[in-house]
Structure formats: C-alpha cells, structure tokens
Amino acid sequence: MKSTYWEARSALRSAQGISRRHLLRTGAMGGLGLTAAALIGCGGDDDGAAATATRTGEGEGQATGTASPGASGSEIKRGGIYRQALTGEPPTLDPYRNASVSTKTFAGHAYSRLFMLETDPDLDPYDLSTVPDVAVSSETEDGQHWVVKLKQGVKFQDVQPVGGRELTSEDVLFSWDRLTGADSPNATQVKEIVNVEAIDDYTLNFTTSQPLPEFMELLANASLLWILPTEADGGFNPSMTAIGSGPWILESHDTDVKMTWRANPDYHIAGLPYMDGIEETVVPEYANRKAQYQAGNIFDAAITADDVIELMDGDPDTQWARGTGAGVSWIAFSGEEVDPDAIWRDERFRQALSMSLDRNVLNEYAGNVTAIKQAGLVPFELWNNVQPASFGKRYWLDPQSPEHGPSGAFFQHNPEEAKRLWDAVGVDSTPIKYQYTERYGATFLGLAEAQAGMITEAGLPLRLEQQDYNSIYITQTFLGQFTGIVYGLETLLPPGGYVERLFGDDPANHGKVHDPVIDDLAAKQAVELDEAQRTEYLYDIQRRNGEMMFYVPTQSSATAGWTAYKSFVRNHRRTRGYGGATENTGVTWLDQ
C-alpha cells in the first residue's frame, strides 16, 4: 500500500513498460446535460445513487410514481434508520444562498425538483435520463418554448407554517425568482431561460433566448431549481430549516454535530421512502469516518483507493460501488483585474505549470490503479480536460488523443521544457502562493501536496496555504477573490455549465477568464441542437484552453471513487449530482 506521491511515482514507473438521437419533443430531450455521481475523493459528501419516478407523459396530472427496478414488494423490508456521516456542516441550509456541496446535498433531502434522474443500476450515471419529480411532462415544438405540467396532489411536508398544503405553479415561480435573484450563486447557469410564467396552478410556460439543448437537464440539475414554498419568504427562514415536498422531513439539527430526518408520510411517490429516517453525524476526519464504517456505526463510506484493499480483506461482505469521475479539478490563476501584471499573464507560464504535472503518477496516487486492478476491480485511467473525463466522447476531448492537436503537448509531463519556459518568462526565487481547501477529503489533500511537489521540483517555488472551506475558500477564493494560484474542484454541471462557469459571466469564474475565441465558441454551442456539431464546438473550447492553459486541468476527479456499503443495505443506486437523498437514499431499504 502506498502512502506518498513519491512512492506512487516509483511504483508506476516500474510498472510502465455513441451517438445519441436528439429529441425535440417530450421530456426525453436533454442532450445529456450531465451532472455527476459522488465527488471523487471528497469524503462522501454526496449520496451517490439514483431513484425513479413516473416517466414523462404517464400518469398525467396525478401524484404517483413507481419504486426502483429490482426492489419488488415481496422482498422489501420497511423501516429502520439509515446512518451516515457528513464531512462538514453546510455553510447555510438555503440552496439559493451558497454553491457549497454540503448545502446542495442537504437540499436533496427536503426539497423536490421539477425533474430528477431515472434509476437503472446497469447504466453509468452519465447515461441516466431525466424523469419527472413534481412535474409530469414537458413539451416543446421548437426547443425554445416549453410547456411544463405539474402533478396534481403533491403536498408540502406537514410542518408549520406550510402545513401540508398543495404545491402549485406559484411555488415554482417563487423558487425561480430566488434561483435567478441577485444573491443566487447559480443565476447565470440558467440565463438562457428568459421568462417563466404560470398559466394555471399546474401549468408553466418557459421561454428561452434560443433553442436550448440542455433545458431538461437544467430543470433536473440538483444544483439549481429546488422548489421552496412561498412561505419561505418570511414565514420561515430557509437558512435555518427546510420545508419542502421531498422524501425526508428535517426533525432536528444540532449544528456541527448531527442532522436527523424522518420519512415524509405524504411523499408524492407512492410507497417511498422505505426507511423510517436518516441520521447524519458530522465526522470531518476521513480516518474517523472509515473507523465508524468498520465499527458498523455508519452504513456507507467513501473510501480512498489506498484503503479499498484493506477493507476488502477485512470485510469481504462489504458491497462496493464505483463512482464515475465527477466534476473537473483545476488549477486557476488570479484574474487580470486582481493581478494585472502577474507573471501568469504570459501563457508560457501556465503551459509550463501544466507540463510540470505527471498526470499518470497523479492517477496512480489518487486511484491506487495497479493494486485496484490486481484486486479485480476496474479503475479509471483518464485525464481531465475542462470537460470531465467522465463525459466520454460525447463532450470530453481526450488530451492524449491525436484529435486534440498541438495543444495536447501541454498536457504531457515535460519538466525540462517547463523549466525552460519559466526561465524564459523570468521566474525568480520568490515563492508564489498556492491555495487549496481542506473540505474535499484525504485524496484531494494528498493530490494538492503531490502537485505542489511536482511544480516545485520542476523549478517554480510555492508557498502552500490550506484554507478553511466555509470562511475563506467557498466564499472568497472560489469566487475569484484571491491572488496567486488555486487548486480547486468544480461542482457538477452540464457541459455548457462548465463553459459558463469557467469562461462566462458566472460570478464563480475563478480566474475571471474572458477569451474572445472561447466566447464565440460558447455562444455557438449554447444554441446548437445537433449533438455532433455541438460536441465539436465543445472540443474546440478544450483545444483553445489547452493551448492557452487559462485553467490547468488536474486529476482528482478523473479517477474512480469507491463507496463501501454494509451488506444489509439494499437497492443503493448511483446518480450524478446532488440529489442522492432522493435518488438513492429515498429508494434504499435495510435487510436487518
């Protein structure tokens, strides 16, 4: 078992010798506007599985649904409390006031969306389709004007001051206003949806500024439109509590200690959830979470690749779920308005930093690839771009492929050329601040230090700064309010969402990058309904970034992540995004 980057490098060096039809009509349209499974190496902050519901067009106007495939009524055991660990306290409980993973994961318990993700245990999470949550259908003739119908009879949780009343289109409009308001961190993600109006209590019209290939995925994205009741405007404080129409009711919240949830008896998908409740204890340290899992005090845990073999040997009954690489990890540079004369304004500096990284070694370190293979599991060995490697050929351009062109050379490990370029641009002996957060778990922290070692070894002196997530990183650094260099992890977004987040008007454009070439390509991909042509625009964006290295893609989200489940946990599923409390825990049951 390896424990350091240097051992991983030594081990690796010794070992070295679908096209989809695009549908304009019905809720099947989506263009695969992906979010993702669990954050790889991030300590299990996401539940990482999926649920199912009535398919688009079925059960018109009724609050009905079906349980997950494979969970037949004759075998299901109802009841029991599911015990999990949280890596930290959410900065706020209000999903419209912070972009934190913890806040969005919290929202997945209490709130519903218009659409969510289908369950199919045999599919990769990136192949899962959108299906209704509190909506029942969506239709469009031109990809620009959409009619969304709500299920009738969906009730909010019977908690005052909402009191179990019916959810209507007014609640959707209220929530849409919060999503698109000035204080929302994700408003620009839906900027192409220019108007939403209620036709009646159960019908809404959405208008987009142009045909929008990601419309359905945006409505299902568990980072965006959570439906809050209008009473959240003064009747209760959504930063302190939650009252939604989701499967779990917040029963108690002891800050930094524990959250307790009980099943919503009026949940609009008949028969769900199966369990009586969830207890989530805050356990920030990975080693403690692993120990709690081994002791049986929690029922699942994200396990670093280094520890998978140990747990397999110690508990052969553990069930293993491989997480698809989620999001994009990156190295960003402070923006021009912050550091107008910084040495990284010269693209040669950024290219050199990318070439200082040995991505194969980082994969071995993060994914324990050799040992995982020997144990009979299947790891990932891909390289991220500014689209996640997990997207595959639909939207991800392999930096090692001939199709990437000349800019692929800047992904290759070439420390000698990196040092030559740094000498050419005038790097001196003054250390440059290199910042990262503690929140994303042991693997992420290890990679932060491994990358720093590679960069320093190639000739660039660094001063490392580990930042508190809530008080500094997510509220300042993540929003581009920093000087120096940052290593970070992107949230789970559709393909166009990554373009907007990294290069557009998104307030979390970390490096404040605005490039006219990418701006033109971004505008073209945003309206292109032909998937092959849209993919080519996204490829061109990746080639351009590879040439300029505005962001240096890194590896913490490119390797497989492994979640261990106790043997008695049944019907656990994988999903993409932060809706796991609905799409996974909402359909899980305990065979005890």
C-alpha positions in Angstrom: 0.0 0.0 0.0 1.4 3.4 -1.0 1.2 6.4 1.2 3.0 9.2 -0.7 3.2 10.7 -4.1 6.9 9.7 -4.4 6.1 6.0 -3.7 3.3 6.2 -6.3 5.7 7.7 -8.9 8.2 4.9 -8.2 5.6 2.2 -8.4 4.1 3.5 -11.6 7.4 4.0 -13.4 8.5 0.5 -12.5 5.2 -0.9 -13.9 5.1 1.1 -17.1 6.9 -0.8 -20.0 -22.1 6.5 -29.1 -24.0 8.9 -30.9 -27.5 9.8 -29.4 -30.6 10.9 -31.3 -31.7 14.4 -30.2 -35.4 14.6 -29.4 -37.1 18.0 -29.5 -40.5 16.8 -28.3 -41.2 15.2 -24.9 -39.3 15.2 -21.7 -36.6 12.9 -23.2 -34.8 15.9 -24.6 -31.7 16.7 -22.7 -28.6 16.5 -24.8 -27.0 14.8 -21.8 -26.6 18.0 -19.8 -24.8 16.0 -17.2 -24.1 16.4 -13.5 -22.4 13.6 -11.8 -22.0 10.8 -9.2 -20.2 11.4 -6.0 -17.3 13.8 -5.7 -14.3 11.5 -6.2 -12.0 11.6 -3.2 -14.3 14.1 -1.4 -15.2 12.2 1.6 -18.7 11.0 0.7 -20.4 14.4 0.8 -22.9 13.2 -1.8 -25.1 10.1 -1.5 -24.2 8.9 -5.0 -27.1 7.0 -6.3 -30.4 7.3 -8.2 -34.2 6.9 -8.0 -37.0 6.5 -10.5 -40.5 8.1 -10.9 -43.4 8.2 -13.3 -42.0 8.6 -16.8 -42.7 11.7 -18.9 -46.3 11.7 -20.2 -47.5 8.9 -17.9 -50.0 9.4 -15.1 -51.0 12.8 -16.4 -52.0 15.1 -13.5 -51.5 12.6 -10.7 -49.1 12.5 -7.9 -48.0 8.9 -8.5 -44.8 7.0 -9.2 -43.0 3.7 -9.1 -40.3 2.3 -6.9 -36.9 1.4 -8.2 -36.5 -1.6 -10.6 -35.2 -4.6 -8.7 -37.0 -3.7 -5.4 -40.1 -5.9 -5.6 -42.7 -5.5 -3.0 -42.3 -9.1 -1.9 -38.7 -8.7 -0.7 -38.7 -5.1 0.6 -38.3 -4.7 4.4 -39.7 -1.4 5.5 -38.5 0.6 8.5 -35.1 1.3 10.1 -32.9 4.3 10.4 -30.1 4.8 7.9 -26.9 6.1 9.5 -24.4 8.2 7.5 -21.5 10.6 8.1 -21.2 14.2 6.8 -17.8 15.7 6.2 -18.9 19.1 7.5 -21.7 21.5 8.4 -23.3 23.3 5.5 -22.4 27.0 5.4 -26.2 27.6 5.0 -29.3 25.4 4.6 -30.7 27.7 1.9 -29.9 26.2 -1.5 -30.2 29.7 -3.1 -27.6 31.4 -1.0 -24.5 29.3 -1.4 -22.9 27.0 -4.0 -21.5 24.6 -1.4 -21.6 20.8 -2.0 -22.9 20.5 1.6 -25.8 22.9 1.0 -26.9 21.2 -2.2 -26.6 17.8 -0.7 -28.8 18.9 2.2 -31.4 20.3 -0.2 -31.8 16.8 -1.8 -33.4 15.5 1.4 -36.2 18.0 1.9 -36.9 19.6 -1.5 -38.2 18.4 -4.8 -37.3 19.4 -8.3 -39.4 19.5 -11.5 -37.5 16.6 -12.9 -34.9 14.2 -11.5 -32.9 11.2 -12.7 -34.1 7.7 -13.7 -32.8 4.6 -11.9 -31.1 1.9 -13.8 -28.4 0.0 -11.9 -26.9 -1.3 -15.1 -26.2 2.1 -16.6 -23.4 4.5 -16.0 -24.8 7.6 -14.2 -24.0 9.7 -17.2 -26.4 7.6 -19.3 -29.3 8.1 -16.9 -32.3 10.1 -18.4 -34.3 12.8 -16.8 -37.7 11.8 -15.5 -40.5 13.7 -13.6 -40.2 14.6 -10.0 -43.1 17.0 -9.2 -43.7 17.7 -12.9 -45.5 15.1 -15.0 -44.5 16.2 -18.5 -42.7 18.8 -20.7 -43.3 19.6 -24.3 -41.8 21.8 -26.9 -42.2 22.3 -30.7 -39.1 24.3 -31.3 -36.7 23.8 -28.3 -37.3 27.4 -27.3 -40.9 27.4 -25.9 -41.6 24.8 -23.3 -44.9 23.8 -21.5 -44.3 22.0 -18.2 -47.2 20.4 -16.4 -47.2 19.7 -12.7 -48.6 16.7 -10.9 -51.8 17.4 -9.0 -52.0 16.5 -5.4 -48.3 17.0 -4.5 -48.2 18.2 -0.9 -45.6 20.1 1.0 -44.5 18.5 4.3 -47.0 18.9 7.1 -44.8 21.3 9.0 -45.9 24.8 10.1 -46.3 27.4 8.7 -46.8 25.5 5.4 -49.0 22.8 7.0 -49.1 20.2 4.2 -50.8 22.4 1.5 -50.6 21.5 -2.2 -47.7 22.6 -4.3 -48.7 24.8 -7.2 -47.0 26.8 -10.0 -46.8 29.8 -7.7 -44.3 28.0 -5.6 -42.3 27.2 -8.8 -42.3 30.8 -9.8 -41.3 31.9 -6.3 -38.4 29.4 -6.4 -37.4 30.5 -9.9 -37.2 34.1 -8.7 -34.8 33.0 -5.9 -32.7 31.0 -8.3 -32.3 34.0 -10.7 -32.1 36.7 -8.0 -29.1 38.9 -7.4 -27.9 36.8 -4.3 -28.1 33.5 -6.1 -24.7 31.9 -6.9 -26.1 29.9 -9.8 -28.2 32.5 -11.6 -26.0 32.6 -14.7 -26.4 28.9 -15.2 -30.0 29.5 -16.4 -29.5 32.8 -18.1 -30.8 31.5 -21.4 -34.2 30.9 -19.8 -35.6 34.4 -20.1 -39.1 34.1 -19.0 -41.3 31.8 -16.8 -45.0 32.3 -16.4 -47.8 30.3 -14.8 -50.8 29.5 -17.0 -52.7 27.9 -14.2 -52.0 26.2 -10.9 -50.5 23.2 -12.7 -49.0 24.6 -16.0 -45.9 26.7 -16.6 -44.5 28.2 -19.8 -40.7 28.5 -20.1 -39.2 30.7 -22.8 -35.5 30.5 -23.7 -33.5 33.1 -25.6 -32.6 30.5 -28.2 -33.2 26.8 -28.7 -31.7 25.3 -25.6 -30.3 21.7 -25.8 -29.8 21.4 -22.0 -33.3 22.6 -20.9 -34.4 19.3 -19.4 -31.1 18.7 -17.7 -31.1 22.2 -16.2 -34.5 21.6 -14.6 -33.3 18.2 -13.2 -30.0 19.6 -12.1 -29.7 19.2 -8.3 -27.6 22.4 -8.1 -30.4 24.7 -9.4 -34.2 24.7 -9.1 -35.2 23.3 -5.7 -38.9 24.1 -5.1 -39.5 26.0 -1.9 -43.0 27.0 -0.7 -43.8 30.7 -0.9 -43.9 30.7 2.9 -40.1 30.7 2.8 -40.5 34.5 2.1 -40.9 35.5 5.8 -42.9 32.5 7.1 -39.8 30.6 8.0 -36.1 31.1 7.5 -34.7 28.6 4.9 -31.2 29.3 6.1 -32.1 27.7 9.4 -34.6 25.0 8.4 -36.2 23.3 5.4 -39.9 22.6 4.5 -40.3 21.1 1.1 -42.1 18.2 -0.7 -39.1 15.8 -0.7 -38.9 12.4 0.9 -37.4 13.5 4.2 -38.5 15.9 6.9 -35.9 17.6 9.0 -36.6 16.6 12.5 -33.6 18.1 14.3 -30.4 19.9 13.5 -27.6 20.2 16.0 -25.0 22.4 14.3 -21.7 20.7 13.6 -22.9 17.6 15.3 -25.9 15.8 13.7 -29.0 16.1 11.4 -31.9 13.8 11.9 -34.5 13.2 9.2 -37.8 11.2 9.3 -39.7 9.9 6.4 -42.3 12.1 4.8 -45.6 10.2 5.1 -47.2 12.3 2.4 -44.4 11.9 -0.2 -45.8 12.2 -3.7 -44.2 9.0 -5.0 -46.4 6.2 -3.5 -44.6 3.8 -1.2 -41.4 5.8 -0.7 -39.3 6.1 1.2 -38.9 2.7 2.6 -36.9 3.6 5.7 -38.2 5.5 8.7 -35.4 8.0 8.7 -31.8 9.1 8.4 -29.2 10.1 11.0 -26.3 12.1 9.7 -23.4 12.7 12.0 -20.7 15.3 11.2 -17.4 13.5 11.0 -14.8 15.8 9.4 -11.8 13.4 9.5 -11.6 10.7 6.9 -9.8 8.2 9.2 -12.7 8.6 11.7 -15.3 8.1 9.1 -13.6 4.9 7.9 -13.3 3.7 11.5 -17.0 4.4 12.1 -17.9 2.4 9.0 -15.7 -0.5 10.1 -17.4 -0.4 13.5 -20.9 -0.5 11.9 -21.9 2.9 13.2 -22.5 4.2 9.7 -23.7 2.2 6.8 -21.7 3.6 3.9 -18.5 5.5 3.5 -16.4 6.9 0.6 -13.1 5.0 0.8 -9.9 6.3 -0.6 -8.4 4.0 -3.2 -5.4 3.2 -0.9 -7.8 1.7 1.7 -10.1 -0.3 -0.6 -7.9 -3.4 -0.5 -7.6 -3.3 3.3 -11.4 -3.1 3.7 -11.9 -5.9 1.1 -9.7 -8.1 3.1 -11.2 -7.2 6.5 -14.9 -7.3 5.5 -15.5 -9.5 2.4 -19.2 -8.9 2.7 -18.9 -5.1 2.0 -20.6 -4.0 -1.2 -18.6 -1.8 -3.5 -19.9 0.9 -5.8 -17.6 2.6 -8.2 -18.2 6.3 -8.6 -17.8 7.8 -12.0 -15.4 10.7 -12.0 -17.3 13.8 -11.2 -16.7 17.4 -12.0 -13.5 19.0 -13.0 -10.5 19.7 -10.8 -8.3 22.6 -12.0 -5.5 25.0 -11.2 -6.6 28.6 -11.7 -4.6 31.8 -11.7 -5.8 35.1 -10.2 -7.6 37.3 -12.7 -6.3 40.3 -14.5 -8.3 42.8 -12.5 -6.7 41.4 -9.3 -3.1 40.9 -10.6 -2.8 42.8 -13.9 1.0 42.4 -14.1 1.3 38.9 -12.7 3.8 36.6 -14.4 1.0 34.2 -15.4 -0.5 36.7 -17.8 2.0 35.1 -20.1 0.6 31.8 -21.4 4.1 30.2 -21.3 4.0 30.3 -17.5 0.6 28.5 -17.5 1.7 26.0 -20.1 4.9 25.2 -18.1 2.8 24.6 -15.0 0.7 22.1 -16.8 3.8 20.3 -18.2 5.3 20.1 -14.7 2.4 17.7 -13.7 2.8 13.9 -14.2 -0.8 13.0 -14.7 -0.2 9.3 -14.8 1.5 9.4 -11.5 -1.3 11.5 -10.1 -3.8 8.9 -11.2 -1.8 6.2 -9.6 -1.6 8.2 -6.4 -5.3 9.1 -6.4 -6.7 5.8 -7.7 -4.2 3.2 -6.5 -4.7 1.9 -10.0 -2.2 -1.0 -10.0 -3.5 -2.6 -6.8 -7.1 -2.0 -7.6 -6.7 -3.9 -10.9 -5.0 -6.7 -9.1 -7.9 -6.9 -6.7 -10.3 -7.4 -9.6 -11.9 -4.0 -9.7 -11.9 -1.7 -12.7 -10.4 1.8 -12.1 -10.3 4.8 -14.4 -7.0 6.0 -16.0 -8.2 9.0 -18.0 -7.0 12.6 -18.0 -9.4 15.5 -17.3 -9.9 18.4 -19.7 -12.1 21.5 -19.0 -14.9 19.0 -19.6 -14.7 16.0 -17.2 -13.2 12.8 -18.4 -16.3 11.0 -17.2 -18.3 12.6 -20.0 -16.6 10.3 -22.5 -16.5 11.0 -26.2 -19.8 12.9 -26.2 -18.3 16.1 -24.8 -14.8 15.3 -23.4 -11.8 15.6 -25.7 -9.0 13.2 -24.6 -5.8 15.3 -24.1 -3.8 12.3 -25.2 -5.6 11.8 -28.5 -4.5 13.0 -31.9 -7.8 14.9 -32.2 -6.6 17.3 -29.5 -4.0 18.6 -31.9 -0.8 20.5 -31.0 -2.2 21.8 -27.7 -2.2 18.2 -26.4 1.6 18.6 -25.9 1.0 20.9 -22.9 -0.7 18.1 -21.0 2.4 15.8 -21.3 4.8 15.6 -18.4 7.9 17.6 -19.6 9.6 19.2 -16.6 12.6 20.2 -18.6 10.5 22.2 -21.0 8.6 23.7 -18.1 11.8 24.9 -16.5 12.9 26.4 -19.8 9.7 28.3 -20.3 9.7 29.6 -16.7 13.3 30.8 -17.2 12.2 32.5 -20.4 9.4 34.4 -18.7 11.6 35.4 -15.8 10.5 33.3 -12.8 12.6 34.2 -9.8 13.1 32.6 -6.3 10.1 34.4 -4.7 7.5 31.7 -3.7 4.1 32.0 -5.3 1.0 31.4 -3.1 -0.6 28.0 -3.9 -4.1 27.7 -2.2 -6.5 24.8 -1.7 -9.2 23.8 0.8 -9.4 21.0 3.4 -13.1 20.1 2.7 -12.7 17.7 -0.2 -11.1 14.9 1.7 -7.9 12.9 2.0 -7.3 12.2 -1.7 -7.8 15.8 -2.7 -5.4 17.0 0.0 -2.8 14.4 -1.0 -3.1 15.5 -4.6 -2.7 19.1 -3.6 0.6 18.4 -2.0 1.7 15.9 -4.7 1.1 18.6 -7.4 2.9 21.2 -5.3 5.9 18.8 -5.1 5.9 18.3 -8.9 5.7 22.0 -9.6 8.4 22.8 -7.2 10.6 20.0 -8.5 10.3 21.5 -12.0 11.6 24.9 -10.8 8.7 27.0 -9.5 8.9 27.8 -5.8 5.5 27.7 -4.0 4.1 28.8 -0.6 1.3 26.4 0.4 -1.9 27.7 2.1 -4.6 25.4 3.2 -7.9 27.3 3.5 -11.0 26.8 5.7 -13.8 25.9 3.3 -16.7 27.9 4.8 -15.0 31.1 5.9 -12.4 31.6 3.0 -12.5 29.1 0.2 -16.1 28.9 -0.9 -17.0 32.5 0.0 -13.9 34.2 -1.5 -11.3 32.1 -3.3 -13.8 30.0 -5.3 -15.4 33.3 -6.5 -12.1 34.5 -7.9 -11.2 36.7 -4.9 -7.6 35.6 -4.5 -4.1 36.3 -5.5 -1.7 33.7 -6.7 -2.6 30.1 -7.7 -5.6 28.0 -6.6 -6.2 24.2 -6.8 -9.9 23.6 -6.8 -12.7 21.2 -7.7 -15.6 22.2 -9.9 -19.2 21.4 -9.0 -21.4 19.1 -11.0 -22.6 20.8 -14.1 -23.9 20.1 -17.7 -21.4 20.6 -20.5 -22.5 24.2 -21.2 -22.4 24.8 -17.4 -18.7 24.3 -17.3 -18.2 26.7 -20.2 -20.2 29.4 -18.4 -18.6 28.7 -15.0 -15.0 28.8 -16.2 -15.2 31.3 -19.1 -18.5 33.2 -18.9 -20.3 35.8 -16.6 -20.7 33.3 -13.8 -19.7 35.0 -10.5 -17.6 31.9 -9.8 -15.5 32.3 -12.9 -12.4 31.5 -10.8 -9.7 33.1 -12.9 -12.0 35.8 -14.4 -11.2 34.4 -17.8 -12.8 36.1 -20.8 -11.3 35.0 -24.1 -12.9 36.1 -27.4 -12.2 32.8 -29.1 -13.9 30.8 -26.4 -16.7 33.4 -26.1 -17.6 32.8 -29.8 -17.5 29.0 -29.4 -19.5 29.2 -26.2 -22.3 31.2 -27.9 -22.4 28.6 -30.8 -22.6 25.5 -28.6 -25.3 27.1 -26.4 -27.8 27.0 -29.3 -26.7 24.0 -31.3 -29.3 21.2 -31.3 -27.2 18.8 -33.4 -25.3 16.8 -30.9 -22.3 16.1 -33.1 -21.8 19.7 -34.1 -22.3 20.9 -30.5 -19.7 18.3 -29.4 -17.2 19.7 -31.9 -17.7 23.2 -30.5 -17.0 21.9 -27.1 -13.9 20.1 -28.4 -12.7 23.4 -29.9 -13.1 25.1 -26.5 -11.0 22.4 -24.9 -8.3 22.7 -27.6 -8.2 26.5 -27.1 -7.9 26.2 -23.3 -5.2 23.5 -23.9 -3.3 26.0 -26.0 -3.6 28.9 -23.5 -4.0 26.9 -20.3 -6.3 29.5 -18.7 -7.1 26.7 -16.4 -4.8 23.7 -15.9 -7.0 20.6 -15.8 -5.9 18.2 -13.0 -6.7 14.7 -11.8 -8.5 14.5 -8.5 -11.9 14.0 -10.3 -10.6 11.8 -13.1 -10.1 8.6 -11.1 -12.7 6.2 -9.8 -14.1 6.7 -6.4 -15.3 3.8 -4.2 -18.1 3.8 -1.8 -18.4 0.9 0.7 -21.9 -0.2 1.7 -22.8 -2.6 4.5 -24.0 -6.0 3.4 -27.6 -5.4 4.6 -28.0 -2.1 2.6 -30.3 -2.9 -0.3 -31.2 -1.1 -3.5 -28.5 1.5 -3.3 -28.0 3.3 -6.6 -25.6 5.6 -8.3 -26.6 9.0 -9.6 -25.0 12.2 -10.9 -25.4 15.4 -9.0 -26.6 16.2 -5.5 -30.0 14.6 -5.5 -28.8 11.4 -3.8 -31.0 11.8 -0.8 -34.0 11.4 -3.2 -32.5 9.3 -5.9 -30.5 6.9 -3.7 -31.5 7.0 0.0 -35.1 7.6 -1.0 -35.3 4.1 -2.5 -32.8 2.3 -0.2 -34.0 -0.3 2.3 -32.4 -2.3 5.1 -32.3 -6.1 5.2 -32.0 -6.3 9.0 
